[in-house]
Protein backbone atom coordinates (compact mmCIF):
# COMPACT_ATOMS: atom_id res chain seq x y z
CA UNK A 1 0.00 0.00 0.00
CA UNK A 2 1.31 3.44 -0.93
CA UNK A 3 1.74 5.84 1.99
CA UNK A 4 -0.70 8.24 0.32
CA UNK A 5 -3.34 5.51 0.48
CA UNK A 6 -3.20 5.43 4.27
CA UNK A 7 -6.15 7.37 5.72
CA UNK A 8 -5.70 10.01 8.41
CA UNK A 9 -5.62 8.57 11.93
CA UNK A 10 -7.50 10.29 14.76
CA UNK A 11 -6.78 8.55 18.04
CA UNK A 12 -9.15 10.65 20.16
CA UNK A 13 -12.44 12.23 19.16
CA UNK A 14 -15.94 12.49 20.60
CA UNK A 15 -18.82 11.30 18.42
CA UNK A 16 -22.43 10.90 19.51
CA UNK A 17 -23.28 7.21 19.55
CA UNK A 18 -26.64 7.97 17.89
CA UNK A 19 -25.08 9.39 14.70
CA UNK A 20 -26.28 7.20 11.79
CA UNK A 21 -23.72 4.85 10.26
CA UNK A 22 -24.23 6.41 6.83
CA UNK A 23 -23.12 9.80 8.15
CA UNK A 24 -19.93 8.35 9.61
CA UNK A 25 -19.20 6.33 6.48
CA UNK A 26 -18.37 9.61 4.76
CA UNK A 27 -15.39 10.26 7.01
CA UNK A 28 -12.14 9.64 5.15
CA UNK A 29 -10.22 8.89 8.36
CA UNK A 30 -9.95 6.09 10.88
CA UNK A 31 -11.28 7.55 14.12
CA UNK A 32 -10.91 6.20 17.65
CA UNK A 33 -14.02 7.50 19.42
CA UNK A 34 -14.10 8.10 23.17
CA UNK A 35 -17.09 7.53 25.43
CA UNK A 36 -17.63 9.09 28.85
CA UNK A 37 -19.51 6.44 30.80
CA UNK A 38 -20.18 2.72 30.75
CA UNK A 39 -23.78 3.44 29.76
CA UNK A 40 -22.61 5.28 26.66
CA UNK A 41 -19.95 2.65 25.99
CA UNK A 42 -22.53 -0.14 26.10
CA UNK A 43 -24.34 1.56 23.22
CA UNK A 44 -21.13 2.28 21.32
CA UNK A 45 -19.70 -1.24 21.30
CA UNK A 46 -22.85 -2.58 19.65
CA UNK A 47 -22.05 -0.60 16.51
CA UNK A 48 -20.12 -2.00 13.55
CA UNK A 49 -18.55 0.98 11.80
CA UNK A 50 -15.57 0.07 9.63
CA UNK A 51 -13.80 3.40 10.11
CA UNK A 52 -14.77 4.12 13.73
CA UNK A 53 -13.21 2.29 16.68
CA UNK A 54 -15.50 2.85 19.66
CA UNK A 55 -13.97 3.02 23.14
CA UNK A 56 -15.07 2.13 26.63
CA UNK A 57 -14.60 5.18 28.83
CA UNK A 58 -15.09 6.57 32.31
CA UNK A 59 -14.43 10.29 32.04
CA UNK A 60 -12.63 11.38 35.22
CA UNK A 61 -14.34 14.78 35.38
CA UNK A 62 -17.93 13.52 35.39
CA UNK A 63 -19.43 12.37 38.68
CA UNK A 64 -22.05 10.21 36.97
CA UNK A 65 -19.31 8.26 35.19
CA UNK A 66 -17.80 7.22 38.52
CA UNK A 67 -21.22 6.45 40.02
CA UNK A 68 -22.01 4.18 37.08
CA UNK A 69 -18.66 2.38 37.08
CA UNK A 70 -18.51 -1.33 37.84
CA UNK A 71 -15.31 -3.33 37.21
CA UNK A 72 -17.21 -6.42 36.04
CA UNK A 73 -19.21 -4.42 33.50
CA UNK A 74 -16.06 -2.66 32.30
CA UNK A 75 -14.30 -6.01 31.85
CA UNK A 76 -17.21 -7.38 29.82
CA UNK A 77 -17.39 -4.32 27.58
CA UNK A 78 -13.70 -4.29 26.65
CA UNK A 79 -14.09 -7.78 25.21
CA UNK A 80 -15.86 -6.01 22.32
CA UNK A 81 -13.24 -3.38 21.49
CA UNK A 82 -9.48 -2.72 21.38
CA UNK A 83 -9.97 0.76 22.86
CA UNK A 84 -10.41 2.14 26.37
CA UNK A 85 -11.19 5.86 26.07
CA UNK A 86 -11.30 8.02 27.84
CA UNK A 87 -9.99 7.40 31.33
CA UNK A 88 -7.61 9.23 33.66
CA UNK A 89 -7.56 12.03 36.22
CA UNK A 90 -8.68 15.67 36.08
CA UNK A 91 -7.13 18.11 38.56
CA UNK A 92 -9.77 20.79 37.91
CA UNK A 93 -12.84 18.59 38.31
CA UNK A 94 -15.23 18.83 41.25
CA UNK A 95 -15.05 15.06 41.55
CA UNK A 96 -12.75 14.42 44.54
CA UNK A 97 -9.31 13.23 43.48
CA UNK A 98 -9.46 10.20 45.76
CA UNK A 99 -12.68 9.13 44.01
CA UNK A 100 -11.04 9.58 40.61
CA UNK A 101 -7.97 7.63 41.70
CA UNK A 102 -10.06 4.76 43.05
CA UNK A 103 -11.84 4.39 39.69
CA UNK A 104 -8.64 4.69 37.66
CA UNK A 105 -6.86 2.10 39.80
CA UNK A 106 -9.64 -0.41 39.21
CA UNK A 107 -9.48 0.27 35.47
CA UNK A 108 -5.69 -0.09 35.34
CA UNK A 109 -5.84 -3.31 37.32
CA UNK A 110 -8.14 -4.75 34.64
CA UNK A 111 -5.87 -3.46 31.85
CA UNK A 112 -2.84 -5.08 33.47
CA UNK A 113 -4.61 -8.41 32.90
CA UNK A 114 -6.37 -7.56 29.63
CA UNK A 115 -4.34 -4.92 27.76
CA UNK A 116 -6.03 -2.44 25.46
CA UNK A 117 -5.06 0.80 23.75
CA UNK A 118 -6.01 3.32 26.44
CA UNK A 119 -6.48 7.06 25.86
CA UNK A 120 -5.68 8.87 29.10
CA UNK A 121 -6.88 12.27 30.29
CA UNK A 122 -4.40 14.10 32.53
CA UNK A 123 -5.51 17.73 32.66
CA UNK A 124 -3.92 19.46 35.68
CA UNK A 125 -2.97 16.00 36.98
CA UNK A 126 0.08 14.93 34.96
CA UNK A 127 2.16 13.85 37.95
CA UNK A 128 -0.72 11.97 39.57
CA UNK A 129 -1.48 10.11 36.33
CA UNK A 130 2.15 9.05 35.94
CA UNK A 131 2.17 7.82 39.53
CA UNK A 132 -0.84 5.61 38.78
CA UNK A 133 0.71 4.26 35.56
CA UNK A 134 3.89 3.43 37.45
CA UNK A 135 1.89 1.68 40.17
CA UNK A 136 0.09 -0.57 37.67
CA UNK A 137 2.16 -0.80 34.48
CA UNK A 138 0.46 -2.06 31.32
CA UNK A 139 1.12 -1.71 27.59
CA UNK A 140 -1.00 0.51 25.39
CA UNK A 141 -1.04 3.73 27.42
CA UNK A 142 -1.58 6.87 25.28
CA UNK A 143 -1.51 10.28 26.96
CA UNK A 144 -4.13 12.35 25.19
CA UNK A 145 -3.59 16.14 24.80
CA UNK A 146 -0.53 15.89 27.06
CA UNK A 147 0.56 19.11 28.80
CA UNK A 148 3.34 17.79 31.04
CA UNK A 149 6.63 19.59 31.57
CA UNK A 150 9.91 18.19 30.15
CA UNK A 151 10.70 16.14 33.25
CA UNK A 152 7.21 14.64 33.33
CA UNK A 153 7.36 13.94 29.61
CA UNK A 154 10.70 12.16 29.99
CA UNK A 155 9.20 10.10 32.81
CA UNK A 156 6.20 9.22 30.65
CA UNK A 157 8.50 8.09 27.84
CA UNK A 158 10.45 5.91 30.28
CA UNK A 159 7.16 4.33 31.38
CA UNK A 160 6.45 3.34 27.77
CA UNK A 161 3.69 5.86 27.12
CA UNK A 162 2.62 7.18 23.73
CA UNK A 163 1.23 10.68 23.14
CA UNK A 164 -1.71 11.72 20.95
CA UNK A 165 -1.39 15.35 19.86
CA UNK A 166 -4.06 17.68 18.50
CA UNK A 167 -3.88 21.09 16.82
CA UNK A 168 -3.55 22.89 20.15
CA UNK A 169 -0.82 20.61 21.51
CA UNK A 170 1.46 20.80 18.45
CA UNK A 171 1.71 24.58 18.78
CA UNK A 172 3.95 23.96 21.81
CA UNK A 173 7.38 23.59 20.20
CA UNK A 174 9.04 22.75 23.51
CA UNK A 175 6.71 19.78 23.90
CA UNK A 176 7.54 18.47 20.42
CA UNK A 177 11.23 18.58 21.31
CA UNK A 178 10.70 16.15 24.19
CA UNK A 179 8.54 13.46 22.54
CA UNK A 180 10.21 10.88 20.26
CA UNK A 181 8.58 10.50 16.86
CA UNK A 182 8.08 6.79 17.47
CA UNK A 183 5.73 7.64 20.36
CA UNK A 184 3.51 10.18 18.58
CA UNK A 185 -0.06 9.72 17.33
CA UNK A 186 -2.46 12.28 15.88
CA UNK A 187 -5.84 13.27 17.30
CA UNK A 188 -8.48 15.98 17.00
CA UNK A 189 -10.26 15.68 20.36
CA UNK A 190 -13.23 16.89 18.33
CA UNK A 191 -15.15 19.03 19.18
CA UNK A 192 -12.87 20.45 21.90
CA UNK A 193 -9.29 20.24 20.65
CA UNK A 194 -9.80 21.23 17.01
CA UNK A 195 -11.45 24.63 17.40
CA UNK A 196 -8.49 26.31 15.69
CA UNK A 197 -8.96 24.14 12.60
CA UNK A 198 -10.54 25.59 9.47
CA UNK A 199 -12.68 22.48 9.18
CA UNK A 200 -13.30 20.96 12.63
CA UNK A 201 -14.33 17.38 12.02
CA UNK A 202 -13.44 13.98 13.47
CA UNK A 203 -10.44 12.70 11.57
CA UNK A 204 -9.27 16.05 10.21
CA UNK A 205 -5.70 15.90 11.49
CA UNK A 206 -4.15 17.67 8.48
CA UNK A 207 -2.98 20.66 10.53
CA UNK A 208 -1.37 18.34 13.09
CA UNK A 209 0.42 16.35 10.36
CA UNK A 210 1.64 19.54 8.68
CA UNK A 211 2.93 21.06 11.92
CA UNK A 212 4.75 17.87 12.90
CA UNK A 213 6.23 17.64 9.40
CA UNK A 214 7.61 21.18 9.56
CA UNK A 215 9.05 20.61 13.02
CA UNK A 216 10.77 17.35 12.04
CA UNK A 217 11.74 18.54 8.54
CA UNK A 218 9.86 15.83 6.73
CA UNK A 219 6.59 15.50 4.83
CA UNK A 220 3.02 15.13 6.11
CA UNK A 221 2.88 11.82 4.23
CA UNK A 222 5.87 10.54 6.18
CA UNK A 223 4.32 11.69 9.46
CA UNK A 224 1.16 9.76 8.62
CA UNK A 225 3.15 6.62 7.90
CA UNK A 226 5.04 6.99 11.20
CA UNK A 227 1.78 7.42 13.09
CA UNK A 228 0.36 4.26 11.54
CA UNK A 229 3.53 2.36 12.44
CA UNK A 230 3.13 3.61 16.00
CA UNK A 231 -0.45 2.35 16.05
CA UNK A 232 0.80 -1.00 14.76
CA UNK A 233 3.25 -1.17 17.68
CA UNK A 234 0.43 -0.48 20.13
CA UNK A 235 -1.70 -3.20 18.57
CA UNK A 236 1.16 -5.69 18.80
CA UNK A 237 1.93 -4.77 22.40
CA UNK A 238 -1.69 -5.09 23.50
CA UNK A 239 -2.48 -8.08 21.27
CA UNK A 240 -5.83 -6.58 20.37
CA UNK A 241 -5.80 -6.95 16.57
CA UNK A 242 -8.77 -9.30 16.67
CA UNK A 243 -10.97 -6.50 18.03
CA UNK A 244 -10.16 -4.14 15.14
CA UNK A 245 -12.34 -3.83 12.06
CA UNK A 246 -11.29 -5.63 8.90
CA UNK A 247 -10.52 -2.32 7.20
CA UNK A 248 -8.13 -1.20 9.95
CA UNK A 249 -6.41 -4.59 10.04
CA UNK A 250 -5.93 -4.31 6.28
CA UNK A 251 -4.23 -0.92 6.62
CA UNK A 252 -1.93 -2.27 9.32
CA UNK A 253 -1.06 -5.40 7.35
CA UNK A 254 -0.14 -3.32 4.30
CA UNK A 255 2.29 -0.99 6.05
CA UNK A 256 5.75 -0.89 4.45
CA UNK A 257 8.73 -1.70 6.69
CA UNK A 258 10.02 1.15 8.82
N, C-alpha and C positions, 0 to 999 in steps of 0.2 A: 504494500500500500504506500502510495506517495504521501509525504508529509502533508502536502496541501489537502489531501483527502481526509485527514483527521479532523473531526469536528472540534469546535471550542469545548473546553471542559470547565464547568462551573461547579466547584466542590461545595458551595454553600449558598443556597437561595431559599426563599420562602414562597411557597405556592399553595394556594387554597386547595384543599383536597377535593373540593366539589367542582373544580374546573373540568369541563368536558375533555375527554381524551382527544377529540378532534382538534381542539384548540391547542393543546400541548404538542400534537404531532407536527405542528408548523414550526416549532423551535428547531433551529439548525444545530443546536448544541446538545451535549450530554450534560444533564443537570442533576446534581445530588441535592434533593429537597429535604429541608429540615422540618420537623414537627416539634410542637411545644409541650405536648402532653401525651400520655399513653392513650387517652381517648381519641385524640386526633391521629395518633400513629396507627391505632387499630383500623381506622378507616383507610389510611394511606396504604398500608401493606396489602390490602385487598386489590389494589389497582395493578394493572399489567401494562404500563407504559414503556415502550422500548427505549425511549431517550431519557426517561426520568427514573432516577433511583431514589425511592422514598425511604426516609430515615425514621428511626424510633427515637424520640426525644423527650427530655424532661427539662424544660427551660429553667435555669436556676433563678431567674428573676420573677417568676410567676408563682404565687402561693398555691394556686389551684393545681399546678403541675406536681408539686410536692405532696399535696393532700391526696392526689389520685395515683401516686406511685406505689407499685407493689412489685417486689423483686421477681416473684413467680410470673406475673403477667409480662414484665419486661423480658424475661428469659424466653418466654413463649413467642413473643413478637419478633425478637431478633432472629429466630429461626427462618423468618420469611424475607430477610433483607441483609445485605452486606454492610449496611450503614446505621450507625447510631449518631443522631444529630437532632437537636443540639443538646449538649450537656455541659456542665461546668460549674463555675462560681461567678457571682456578680457582686462586686464590692459596693455598688451603689443601690442595690435592691433593698426594699423594706423587709424582705424575707431574712430572718436572722441567719447569720453566717453559719452557726452551728447546725441549723436545720439544713442549709444547703450542703454542708460538708457531709452530713449523715446520708443524704440521698446520693451524692456523688460517690461516696465510699462504697455503697451497696452496688451502684452501677459498675464501678471499676472492678469490684470483686467478681462480678459476673463476667466482665470482659477479660479478666485474667484467665478464666476457664474457657471462654468462648470468644475469641478475638473477633473484632469487627473494625472497620474503618470508623473512627469516632471523631466528630467535629466538636471542638471544645471551646466554649465561651469563657473568657477570662478577664472581662472588663473590670478594671480597678481591683483585680485580684490575681495578678500574674504570679506573685510569689506563692500565694496559697495554692493555686492550681498546680504549680510545679511540685510543691510539697506532697500533694495528693498523688500525683503521677509517680513520684519517687517511692511513695509508700506502697503502691500497688502497681508495679510495672507491667505493661502489656504492649504488644505491637499495635500499630495502626492509629496512634494518637496524632491528630492534626489540630494545631492551634489556629483557630479561625479569627481573622482580624486581629492579629497579635500586636500588642502595644508595649511589650516588655522592653526594658533597657538593655544595653549590650551585655551586661553580666547575666541577666536573666535569660537572654536569648542564647548565649553560649551554654548556659546550664540546660536549657530546653534541647539544644542540639545534642548535648552529651547524653541526654535521656532518650534519644532516638526519635524525638518529635519531628513532625513535618509542619509546614506553615501554609495556610491558604490566605492569599493576599487579594484585596479588592482595590478599586480605584482610589480610595482614600488612603489605604495603607502604603501603596507604592509611591506616593508622593514623599514619603519619609526616606530620603536617600541614606541616612545613617542606618536605618533598619535594613535596607537592602545590602549594605556592606557587611552585615553580620550573619546573614542567612545563606548557607551554601545553596547553589542552584539545584543540587540533587535532593533538596528538601522542600522545594517550592511547588505549590499548586495555585491555580487561579480560582477566584470566586467573584461573585457579584454581591452577595448578601442582599439581593433584591428583596424588598424595595427600600432597604435602609442604607446599604453601603454603596449604592451606585447612583446616588442623586446627582453627582457631578457629571455623569455620562450624558451624552447627547441623546442617547436612545436607551433609557433604563428598561431592561428586560432580562428575565432569567437567561443566562447563557451568554450575554453580551459582554465578553471579557476582552474585547479588542483593545480598549485603552490600557488595560493591565498588561496584556502581551506586548504592546508597543512600548510602554514605559520600561518594562523589564528588558526588552531588546536594546533600547538605547543605553540603559545603565550597564549592561553586560557586553555591549558592542557586538551584537549579533542581530539576527532577524526575528521578527515575530513568529515566522514559521518554525524556526529552530526552538524558540521558547515553547511553542505548543508541543513539539515533539518531546522536549525534555519533561514537560508537565505530564504527558501521557506515560512516559517511562517511569516517572515518580509514582503515578497511580498504579502502574503494573507492579512496582516494588511493594506498595502497600497491600495489593491484592495477594501477592505471594506470601508476604509476612503474616497476613491474617488468614490465609487459606480460605478465602470467601468467594472464589471465582464462581462456584456453583450457584450463588445467590444473585449473580449479575444477569442482566438480560442478554439474550443471544447477540444482539447488536453490539453491546459494549464488549462482550467477550471476543467478538470478531475484530473489533478495533485493536484490542490488546494483543491478540494472536498475530496480527499483521504488522506490528511495530518492527521497524528495522533495528538491527543491533545498535547499541550505544556507540 
